[in-house]
């Protein structure tokens, strides 16, 4: 299973490290990552792979949401199928 994780917020040191740490601790493999700074705002998109032995996707979403709340970031994780359905014409 693959998922898309987006992070948006005021740029601070360690955002990538904190999100990546959660991924590593939960056996989530980062397949691709893109990040940029737009007028002092940090913007990142990650495509990740979650093997069948990893935690439930809903648990990962909750962990990332909590990190976002704690850090003042908007962090969203979406299953690849839902992401693709939303962007289908």
ABEGO torsion letter per residue (X at the ends): XBBBBBBBEBBBBGAAAAAAAAAAAAGBBBABBBBBBBGGBBBBBBBBBBBAABBBAAAAAAAAAAAAAAAGBBBBBBBAAAAAAAABX
